[in-house]
Amino acid sequence: MMRQYAGNRIGLAVVGATLLGVGGYAWLRGHGRLLDLSRGGKVLPQDVVRPLSGDPWPLWTLALVLALLAVLCLRWLLLALGYGRRGVRAGTATAMLCVGLKSVDGLARAGVRVAPQGIRIALTCPSATDMGAVVAKLDQDIVGRIRREVGDDETGAVVRLHVRR
């Protein structure tokens, strides 16, 4: 299994902890539970509170935008964690695929996943690549070797070729 990069998760953890701290501070200050502030202390200055309290629509709009942003960030986080992907990565099979296609110039991305339904192979090539030669190599021996490495020869395989412009 390939090692996943933790940079996104660390960044999200730092941002989440910061937002949690700011939210907790605002809640404690608004309820007068901080020892160094008076009970009547407010989170926002008075010159900001007056226009917002006159018309509630800007606050509801802000709440809606922030809720949509939170849903969008949650979707991105779930996709970054691999939720909803079919199968697990097979590092050895991906290495075999890259070695088998080493003569292909400009191979941008290659990956192999093993799912309960079979093997999923994904390739991204530039438009100048001879697709006939790539398909012939895959059909002759590369897919068979990957099948033997991952499971048995009867396992189904789906190959997805993406051609960049």
N, C-alpha and C positions, 0 to 999 in steps of 0.2 A: 504494500500500500504506500502511496506517495505521501510525503510530509506536506501538510497544508500550512500555508503562511498564516501567522497569527497577527500580522500588522493591523488588519481591519478590526479584529476582535479587541485588540488592546486599545485602539483609538476609540472604538465604541464604548468600551468600559470606562475610559477617562471622561469622555463626554457625558455618559450616563451618570457617573458619580458626581460630576460637576453640577449637572442639572438637578440631581437629587439633593445635593447640598444647598443649592440656591433655593429650590422649592421648599425644603425643610426650614431654612432660615426665614423665608417670606411667611410661611405658615406660623412659625413660632412668634415672629414679630407682630403679625396681624392679630394673634390671640393674646398678646401681651405676656408671653411666657418667658421672655428673655430677661435675665436679672438686671442688666444694665440699662434697659429702656423702660420708660414709663408705660403704664397700662393703656394710655391714650395714644401711644406712638403708632404711626401709620406706615405702611409699606411704601406708598407713593407720596410725593410731595403734594401739598394742598392745591397748587396751581395746575397740577395735572389731574387731580381728582374732580375738580369742579366741571370741566368740559365733558369728562367721561360720565359723570353721574347725571348730567342733563339729558343725554341721549344714549340709551343702552346698546344701540345697533353696532357701534364700532367694537365693543367688547364681544358681542356674539359673533361677529364676523371674524375677529381675531381667534376666538375659541374654535370656530369651524375650520379655519385655515390650519391652526396648530393640530387639530384632531386628524385632518387629512394628511398632514405632514408626518404625524406619528404612524399612521397606517402605512404610508409609503415607505417609511424607514423600517417598519417591521417586516414588510414584504421583502425589501432588499436584504435585511439581515437573515431571514429564513432562506433566501436563495443563496446567500454567501455561505451559509452553513451547510448547504447541500440538501436541504429539505425539498422533497419532490423529485429529485433526480432518480433515474432508474439505474439500479445496480451500484456496484462499488468499483473503484478504479483498480485496474490490474497493472501494476508498474512493470512487471517482467514482460507481460504481453505488449505493453506500449513500447518498451525497449526493443522487442523483437520486430515490431512493426516499423520502427524508425530505422533499424539496421537493414531490414528488407527493402526499404525505400530510400536508402542513402544516396542512390544515384539521381533521385528526383531533386531538381534545383528549386529552391524557394519554398519548400514544404514549411508552412507556417505553424500548423498545429496538428498534432496527432494524439489520439487518445483511445483507450480501450476500456470498456466497462463490462462487468459481468453481472447480468441480471438473471432472475429466475427463468425468464422467457428465452434467454440465450445471450449471445455476445453482441455488444454494440461497438462498432468501430467508427470513429469519426476522423476525417482528414480534411484539411484546408490547404488548397494549392492555388498558386497564381494562374491567371488565364493562359499564360504562355506554355504551361505544362502539357505534355502529351497525355491526355486522359486515357487513351487506348492502351498505352504502355503501362500506366499505373493500374488500370483495371486488370490487365493481363497478369501483371506481377501478383496482384492480390489474389486473383483467381487460381493461379498456378500453384503457389506454395505458401504464401504468407498467411492467408486465412487458415489453411490447414495446420500450419505450425502453431498458430495462436490457439486454435481449438484443442490441439493435443496438450499444449502447455496449461491451459485453463481447466479443461475438463476432459471430455471425450470427443471423438470425431463426429458424433451424431448431433452435437450441440448446434443449434441454429445460429446464424450470424447475420447481422444487418450492418451493411457498410454505407456510411453517409459521406459523400464527396461534396465538399463545398468549394466552389471555384470563385476566387476573388477577381474583381475587375481591375 
